[in-house]
Amino acid sequence: MSVPARFLRRKVITICSFLLLLQFTNAQYDFSYLDAKLEGSKKSFSSQFVLYVVKDGKAVYTKKMGDFDPKLQVPIGFISQWLSSALILQLADEGKIDLDDKLVQFIPEMAKYSRNYITFKHCITHQTGLMQDKSGIAGMFKRKKYTNLEEEANDIIRRDIDFNAGESFLFGSVGLNLAARAAEIATKKKFEQLMQEKITRPLMMRSTIFYNEDGGAPNPSAGGKSTAVDITQFLQMLLNKGMVNGKKVLSESTVEACWSVQVENSTMRAVPKTADGLSFGLGSWIVPEMNGDGAILVGLSMNGSWAWVDKKRNYSAVFLTKETSGEDKRPIMLQIQQLVEQAIDLK
């Protein structure tokens, strides 16, 4: 056999060995039980959803149902709060604000109504004590009258007080939308511009917007639209300690603080059914551990859309759906999450 022929044979053997090894490695993820669960649960989500799982920076599982795919832009509901809270945290990293700053520094009108004790941290942890919006159609109709966040903030600061700031937890839109208005004043920029400059553009989340197509005020708490791929970019940033493509979006210390429980579930006054049993951190829900902190951060919407990031297993997952019913999807979502973890742990 000539030298070139021997060389070619070795090269072929090397390539084939690599391909077999790659096939064996991929085969380590057994998502068959997850597949069965999703197929059996599709009616609960009107057969319209996508589940997108990324492990160690690589997509390892995608399940599409209906016309969904990981790049389809859909409303993300209260998952929006995770992104908007990250914006507030980023401004704190830059020194534009401090989480312990009282919002009255930026919205002097708050002093007239004795609201001068509320801080940015109270806002992103749902501890302002201010009365929340009504749920359902009544709440949606009320928001439509706002043309900008200034109008909404002026309404919020006039609301009754349910409890003193920092004493309890009441989930809703009030705190974060008030903080977003204060951020506008602190930076002299509109919320949509800030979100693009500080979060979506650096993370290359090209299909994520908060623009209100009806011409009304943006809703930092529940008005975002995004894709599974875009949200994954955000989650991977958290796993990478605030970095993406060599650029810092959040400081390492801020990301570390995000995993720290700020509000224990046992002290919460009102919790959505989908968040039952979860604690709360800096803008996201937390699956608590024995030491009081968490390894899993969760963003969720009332319709069953769900995103989570697990720093111990180094993976993220995004489940998006068009389902609009008020049915509690948490039992199903917990099973889906557990099956994802099972497949990853058994590798």
MIBANU-148605 format. One line per 4 residues: number of its first residue (from 1); their letters; for each residue x, y, z of N, C-alpha, C. Coordinates in steps of 0.2 Angstrom, whole numbers. Atoms other than C-alpha are relative to their C-alpha. Example, Ala and Ser with C-alpha at 12.3 -4.5 7.8 and 13.67 -1.06 7.14 Angstrom:
REM residues 2
1	as	4,-6,0,62,-22,39,4,6,0  -4,-6,-1,68,-5,36,-4,5,3
END
This chain:
REM residues 347
1	msvp	4,-6,0,0,0,0,4,6,0  -4,-6,1,7,17,-5,-1,4,6  1,-4,-5,10,30,8,-6,5,0  6,-4,0,-4,42,2,-6,-5,2
5	arfl	6,4,-2,-16,27,3,-1,-2,7  0,1,-7,-11,23,21,-2,6,4  2,-6,-4,-13,41,26,-7,1,-1  7,0,1,-30,41,18,-4,-4,4
9	rrkv	4,4,-5,-36,26,27,0,2,7  0,-2,-7,-30,32,43,-5,6,2  4,-6,0,-39,49,40,-8,-2,0  7,3,0,-55,39,36,-2,-3,6
13	itic	1,4,-6,-54,28,51,-1,6,6  0,-5,-5,-51,44,62,-7,4,0  6,-4,1,-66,53,55,-6,-5,2  5,5,-2,-77,37,57,-1,-1,7
17	sfll	0,1,-7,-72,35,75,-3,6,3  3,-6,-3,-76,53,79,-7,1,-1  7,-1,1,-93,52,71,-4,-5,5  2,5,-4,-96,36,81,-1,2,7
21	llqf	0,-2,-7,-91,44,97,-5,6,1  5,-5,0,-102,59,93,-7,-3,1  7,3,0,-117,48,90,-1,-3,7  0,3,-6,-113,39,106,-2,5,6
25	tnaq	1,-6,-5,-112,56,116,-7,2,0  6,-3,1,-128,62,109,-6,-5,3  5,5,-2,-137,46,113,0,-1,7  0,0,-7,-133,49,131,-6,3,3
29	ydfs	6,-3,-2,-148,60,132,-6,-4,-2  6,3,2,-163,50,133,-6,4,2  6,-4,-1,-178,61,131,-7,-3,-2  6,4,2,-191,47,127,-5,1,5
33	ylda	5,-1,-5,-200,49,143,-3,8,0  2,-7,0,-201,68,141,-4,1,-7  4,0,6,-207,66,123,-7,-3,1  6,3,-1,-221,54,129,-4,5,5
37	kleg	4,-5,-5,-226,67,143,-3,6,-4  2,-5,4,-227,81,130,-6,-2,-5  5,2,5,-237,71,118,-7,-1,4  6,1,-4,-249,66,132,-3,6,3
41	skks	3,-6,-3,-251,84,138,-2,5,-5  1,-5,6,-253,93,121,-7,3,1  7,-3,0,-272,96,124,0,5,5  0,-5,-5,-268,106,140,3,6,-3
45	fssq	-3,-6,3,-259,118,129,-2,1,-7  3,-1,6,-270,118,114,4,-2,-6  -5,3,5,-257,108,104,4,6,-3  -4,-6,3,-247,125,102,5,1,5
49	fvly	-6,-1,-5,-230,125,111,6,-2,-3  -7,3,1,-212,123,110,4,0,6  -5,1,-5,-199,117,122,7,-1,-3  -7,-1,3,-181,122,119,5,-1,6
53	vvkd	-5,1,-5,-167,115,130,7,0,-2  -7,-1,2,-149,120,130,5,-2,6  -5,3,-5,-135,111,140,7,2,-2  -7,-2,1,-117,118,141,0,4,-6
57	gkav	0,-5,5,-121,131,128,-3,-3,-7  2,4,6,-128,118,115,-7,-2,1  7,3,0,-146,114,110,0,-7,0  0,8,-1,-149,96,116,-7,-2,-1
61	ytkk	7,3,1,-168,95,114,-5,6,-3  5,-5,2,-182,104,104,-6,-4,-1  6,3,1,-200,99,104,-5,5,-2  4,-4,2,-212,108,93,-7,-3,-1
65	mgdf	7,2,1,-231,107,92,-4,6,-3  4,-5,4,-243,116,80,5,4,-4  -4,-5,4,-235,131,71,6,3,4  -6,-3,-4,-222,134,85,6,-2,-3
69	dpkl	-7,2,0,-204,134,83,4,5,4  -3,-4,-5,-190,141,94,1,8,-2  -1,-7,3,-189,157,83,-7,4,-1  7,-3,1,-208,161,84,-1,5,6
73	qvpi	1,-5,-5,-211,178,93,-8,-1,3  7,0,-3,-226,177,105,0,4,7  1,-4,-7,-232,187,121,3,-5,5  -3,4,-5,-222,181,136,-2,1,7
77	gfis	4,-2,-7,-233,188,150,5,2,5  -4,-2,-6,-225,189,167,8,-2,0  -7,2,1,-208,181,161,3,7,-2  -3,-7,1,-206,200,155,3,3,6
81	qwls	-3,-3,-6,-202,204,173,7,-2,1  -7,2,-1,-186,194,173,4,5,-4  -4,-5,4,-180,205,159,0,7,2  1,-7,-3,-186,221,166,4,1,6
85	sali	-4,0,-6,-178,217,183,7,0,-2  -7,0,2,-162,214,174,2,6,-2  -1,-7,2,-163,231,167,2,4,6  -1,-4,-6,-165,239,184,7,-2,3
89	lqla	-6,2,-2,-150,228,190,6,3,-4  -6,-2,4,-139,233,176,1,8,1  0,-7,-1,-143,252,179,4,1,7  -4,0,-6,-137,248,197,7,-1,0
93	degk	-7,2,1,-121,240,191,3,6,-3  -3,-6,3,-118,256,181,1,6,5  0,-5,-5,-121,267,196,-5,6,-2  6,-5,2,-136,276,188,-5,0,6
97	idld	4,1,-6,-146,270,203,3,-4,5  -2,5,-5,-144,260,219,-7,-3,2  7,4,-2,-157,246,224,-3,3,6  3,-3,-6,-159,255,240,-2,7,0
101	dklv	2,-7,2,-162,272,232,-8,0,1  8,-1,-1,-180,278,237,-2,4,-7  3,-3,7,-190,282,221,-2,7,1  2,-7,0,-195,299,228,5,4,-2
105	qfip	-6,-4,3,-178,305,223,-1,1,-7  1,-1,7,-184,303,205,-7,2,-2  7,-2,1,-203,305,207,-2,4,6  2,-4,-6,-205,319,219,-7,0,2
109	emak	7,0,-1,-224,318,218,-2,-5,5  2,5,-5,-223,302,229,0,3,7  0,-3,-7,-219,313,244,-7,2,2  7,-3,-1,-237,321,243,-4,-6,3
113	ysrn	4,5,-2,-244,304,246,3,-5,5  -4,4,-5,-232,298,259,3,-7,-2  -3,6,3,-224,285,248,8,1,-1  -7,-1,0,-206,291,251,4,-5,2
117	yitf	-4,5,-3,-200,275,258,1,-6,-4  0,5,5,-202,264,243,7,0,-4  -7,0,4,-185,258,235,-1,-4,-6  -1,4,6,-180,250,219,-1,-7,2
121	khci	0,7,-2,-177,234,228,-7,-3,2  7,2,-1,-195,234,235,-4,-1,-6  3,1,6,-201,236,218,1,-6,-4  -2,6,4,-192,221,210,-1,-6,4
125	thqt	2,6,-4,-197,210,224,-7,0,3  7,0,-1,-215,214,225,-2,2,7  1,-2,-7,-214,222,242,-2,8,1  1,-7,-1,-220,240,239,-6,1,5
129	glmq	6,-1,-4,-236,237,249,-6,4,-3  5,-4,3,-246,247,236,-5,-5,-3  5,4,3,-263,240,230,2,-2,-7  -1,3,7,-261,229,214,-6,1,-5
133	dksg	6,0,5,-271,230,198,-5,-6,1  5,5,0,-287,220,197,2,-5,-6  -1,5,5,-285,204,187,-5,0,-5  5,1,5,-294,199,171,-1,7,-4
137	iagm	2,-5,5,-303,211,159,0,7,3  0,-6,-4,-305,225,172,7,3,0  -7,-2,0,-286,226,174,3,2,-7  -2,-2,6,-283,226,156,-3,6,-3
141	fkrk	3,-6,2,-295,239,152,3,7,3  -3,-6,-3,-287,251,165,6,2,-3  -7,-1,3,-270,249,158,0,3,-7  0,-3,6,-276,254,141,-1,7,0
145	kytn	1,-7,0,-280,271,146,7,4,1  -7,-3,0,-261,275,149,3,0,-6  -4,-1,6,-251,282,135,7,0,1  -7,0,-2,-235,282,144,1,-3,7
149	leee	-2,2,-7,-226,276,160,-1,5,5  1,-6,-5,-227,293,168,-8,0,2  7,0,-2,-246,292,168,-2,-6,4  1,6,-4,-246,275,175,3,1,7
153	andi	-3,-1,-7,-234,280,189,-4,5,4  4,-5,-3,-245,295,193,-6,-3,3  5,4,-3,-259,283,196,2,-5,5  -3,5,-5,-249,270,205,1,3,7
157	irrd	-2,-3,-7,-243,282,219,-6,3,4  6,-2,-3,-261,287,223,-4,-6,3  4,6,-2,-266,269,227,0,-1,8  0,2,-7,-271,263,244,6,-4,2
161	idfn	-5,4,-3,-258,254,255,-2,-6,3  2,6,-3,-260,236,259,4,-2,6  -5,1,-5,-245,235,270,6,4,-1  -6,-4,1,-229,244,274,5,-4,-4
165	ages	-5,3,5,-215,242,261,5,-5,4  -5,5,-2,-204,227,264,-3,-5,5  3,4,-5,-216,219,276,-3,-7,-2  3,5,3,-224,207,264,1,0,-7
169	flfg	-1,1,7,-225,201,246,-7,-1,-3  7,0,4,-240,204,234,2,1,-7  -2,0,7,-237,199,216,-4,4,-4  4,-4,5,-242,210,202,5,4,-4
173	svgl	-3,-4,5,-237,224,190,3,6,3  -1,-7,-3,-236,239,201,7,2,1  -6,-1,-2,-219,238,208,5,1,-6  -5,0,6,-209,235,192,-2,5,-5
177	nlaa	2,-5,4,-219,247,182,2,7,3  -2,-6,-4,-216,261,195,8,1,-1  -7,0,0,-197,256,195,2,2,-7  -2,-1,7,-196,257,176,-1,8,-1
181	raae	1,-7,0,-203,275,177,5,4,3  -6,-3,-3,-190,280,189,6,-1,-3  -6,2,4,-177,272,178,0,5,-6  0,-5,5,-183,283,164,2,7,2
185	iatk	-2,-7,-2,-181,299,174,7,0,2  -7,1,-2,-164,293,181,5,1,-6  -4,1,6,-157,290,163,-2,5,-5  3,-5,6,-168,303,153,-1,-4,-6
189	kkfe	1,4,6,-172,289,141,-6,-4,2  6,4,-1,-188,279,138,2,-7,1  -1,7,-2,-190,262,145,2,-5,-6  -2,4,6,-190,254,127,7,1,-2
193	qlmq	-7,-1,2,-174,262,123,5,-3,5  -4,3,-5,-166,257,139,0,-8,-1  1,7,0,-172,239,137,5,-2,-6  -4,2,6,-164,238,119,7,2,1
197	ekit	-7,-2,-1,-148,247,124,4,-5,5  -4,4,-5,-144,237,140,-1,-7,0  1,7,-1,-152,220,138,-1,-3,-7  1,4,6,-159,215,121,5,0,-5
201	rplm	-5,-1,6,-146,222,109,7,-4,2  -6,3,-1,-130,216,119,-1,-8,0  1,7,0,-138,199,121,-3,-3,-7  2,1,7,-143,199,102,-7,-4,0
205	mrst	7,2,0,-161,196,107,-4,4,-5  3,-5,6,-167,203,90,-8,-1,-1  7,0,0,-185,197,92,-4,1,6  3,-1,-6,-188,203,109,-2,8,0
209	ifyn	3,-7,0,-199,219,111,-4,1,5  5,-2,-5,-209,229,123,-4,5,-3  4,-6,3,-217,241,111,-7,-2,0  7,1,0,-235,243,113,-3,2,-7
213	edgg	2,-1,6,-243,241,96,-6,4,0  6,-4,-1,-259,250,102,1,7,1  -2,-7,-1,-249,266,105,-1,2,7  1,-1,-7,-252,264,124,7,0,3
217	apnp	-6,1,-4,-239,263,138,3,-7,-1  -3,7,0,-226,249,137,-2,-3,7  1,3,-6,-229,236,151,6,-4,2  -6,4,-2,-212,231,159,-2,-7,3
221	sagg	2,6,-4,-221,218,170,-3,-6,-5  3,6,3,-231,208,157,-1,2,-8  2,-2,6,-230,217,140,6,-2,-5  -6,2,5,-214,208,132,-3,-5,-5
225	ksta	1,5,5,-214,198,116,7,-3,-1  -7,3,1,-200,186,113,-1,-7,-3  0,7,3,-195,169,106,4,-5,5  -3,5,-5,-188,153,115,8,1,-1
229	vdit	-7,-1,2,-171,156,106,3,7,4  -2,-6,-3,-170,174,113,0,0,7  0,1,-8,-175,170,131,6,-4,2  -6,5,-1,-161,156,130,6,5,1
233	qflq	-5,-4,0,-149,170,126,1,3,7  0,-3,-6,-154,179,142,2,-5,6  -2,5,-5,-153,163,153,7,-2,-1  -7,2,0,-136,158,146,5,6,3
237	mlln	-3,-5,-3,-130,175,151,1,-1,8  -1,1,-7,-134,171,169,4,-6,2  -5,6,-1,-125,154,168,7,2,-1  -7,-2,1,-110,163,161,2,6,4
241	kgmv	-1,-5,-5,-110,175,176,0,7,-2  1,-7,2,-116,190,167,3,2,-7  -4,-1,6,-105,188,151,-4,-3,-6  2,3,6,-110,185,133,4,3,-5
245	ngkk	-5,-2,5,-98,185,119,5,5,2  -5,-4,-2,-85,193,129,-2,7,3  3,-6,-3,-96,207,135,-4,-1,6  3,1,-6,-102,210,152,-7,4,0
249	vlse	7,-3,0,-121,213,153,-2,1,8  0,-1,-7,-122,211,172,6,-2,4  -6,2,-4,-108,210,185,-1,-7,3  0,7,-3,-103,193,192,-4,1,7
253	stve	3,0,-7,-108,199,210,-8,1,-1  8,-1,0,-126,205,204,-3,-7,-2  3,6,2,-129,188,195,0,-5,6  0,4,-6,-123,179,211,-6,2,5
257	acws	6,-2,-5,-136,189,221,-7,-2,-3  6,2,3,-149,184,209,-3,-7,2  1,7,-3,-148,166,216,-2,0,7  1,-1,-7,-151,173,233,-7,1,2
261	vqve	7,-1,-2,-169,171,241,-1,7,3  2,-6,-3,-176,188,245,-6,0,4  6,1,-3,-193,183,250,-2,-8,0  1,7,-1,-197,166,258,-8,-1,-2
265	nstm	7,2,2,-213,157,251,-5,1,6  5,0,-6,-220,156,269,-2,7,2  2,-7,-2,-220,175,271,-4,3,-5  3,-3,5,-229,178,255,-8,1,1
269	ravp	7,-1,-2,-246,186,256,-5,-2,-6  3,2,6,-252,182,238,4,-3,-5  -5,3,5,-244,170,226,-5,-3,-6  3,4,5,-250,164,209,0,-7,0
273	ktad	0,7,-1,-255,146,208,6,-3,-3  -6,3,4,-241,143,195,6,0,4  -6,-1,-4,-228,149,208,-1,-3,7  1,3,-6,-235,139,223,7,-4,2
277	glsf	-6,3,-3,-220,133,234,6,3,-2  -6,-3,2,-207,144,226,1,6,4  -3,-6,-3,-197,158,234,1,6,-5  -1,-5,5,-193,175,226,7,3,1
281	glgs	-7,-3,-1,-176,183,222,-1,7,-3  -1,-7,3,-171,199,212,-3,-1,-7  4,0,6,-185,198,199,-2,-6,-3  2,6,2,-187,180,197,-2,-5,5
285	wivp	1,5,-5,-194,165,206,6,-5,1  -6,4,-2,-182,153,215,-3,-7,3  1,7,-4,-183,134,219,5,0,5  -5,0,-5,-176,135,236,3,-6,2
289	emng	-4,5,-2,-163,124,243,0,0,8  0,1,-7,-160,118,261,4,6,3  -4,-6,-3,-147,133,264,-4,6,-1  3,-7,1,-160,146,259,1,3,-7
293	dgai	-1,-3,7,-153,150,242,-3,-5,-5  3,4,5,-157,142,225,5,-2,-5  -4,2,6,-149,133,211,-4,0,-7  4,0,6,-164,135,199,-4,7,1
297	lvgl	3,-6,0,-171,152,194,-6,-1,-5  6,2,4,-189,152,186,-3,7,-2  4,-5,3,-198,164,175,-7,-3,-2  6,4,2,-217,160,173,-5,5,-2
301	smng	6,-4,2,-233,167,165,-6,-4,2  6,3,-2,-250,163,170,-3,-5,-5  3,4,6,-254,154,153,4,-7,0  -4,6,0,-241,140,156,7,1,-3
305	swaw	-7,-1,2,-226,148,148,5,0,6  -4,1,-5,-211,144,158,7,0,-2  -8,0,1,-192,147,158,4,-1,6  -4,1,-6,-179,141,170,7,-1,-2
309	vdkk	-7,1,1,-161,140,172,3,-3,6  -3,5,-6,-151,127,183,8,1,0  -8,-2,1,-133,133,187,4,-7,2  -3,6,-2,-129,116,195,1,-5,-6
313	rnys	0,4,6,-133,106,179,2,4,-6  -2,-5,6,-128,121,168,-4,-1,-6  4,1,6,-143,120,157,-6,5,1  6,-4,0,-158,131,153,-5,-3,-4
317	avfl	5,3,4,-175,127,146,-6,6,-1  5,-5,2,-189,138,138,-6,-4,-2  6,3,3,-207,132,136,-5,6,-1  4,-5,2,-218,144,127,-6,-3,-3
321	tket	7,2,2,-237,142,123,-4,6,-2  5,-5,2,-251,151,115,-6,-1,4  6,2,-4,-263,144,128,-2,6,4  2,-6,-4,-274,157,136,-5,-1,5
325	sged	5,2,-5,-285,148,148,3,1,7  -3,-1,-7,-283,151,167,1,-6,4  -1,6,-4,-281,133,171,7,0,3  -7,0,-3,-266,130,183,4,-6,-4
329	krpi	-5,4,3,-252,122,173,6,-3,4  -6,2,-4,-240,120,187,2,-7,1  -1,7,-1,-242,101,190,3,-3,-6  -2,2,6,-239,98,172,7,2,-1
333	mlqi	-7,-3,1,-224,110,171,5,-3,4  -5,3,-5,-216,102,186,2,-7,-2  -1,7,3,-217,85,178,5,1,-6  -4,-1,6,-209,92,162,7,2,2
337	qqlv	-7,-2,-3,-195,100,172,4,-6,3  -3,6,-3,-192,84,181,3,-5,-5  -2,5,6,-191,74,165,6,3,-3  -6,-3,3,-178,86,158,6,-1,4
341	eqai	-5,1,-4,-168,85,173,2,-8,1  -2,7,0,-169,66,173,4,-2,-6  -4,2,6,-163,65,155,7,2,1  -7,-3,0,-148,76,159,4,-3,6
345	dlk	-3,3,-6,-144,68,176,3,-7,-2  -1,7,1,-144,50,168,6,0,-6  -5,1,6,-131,55,154,6,-3,3
END
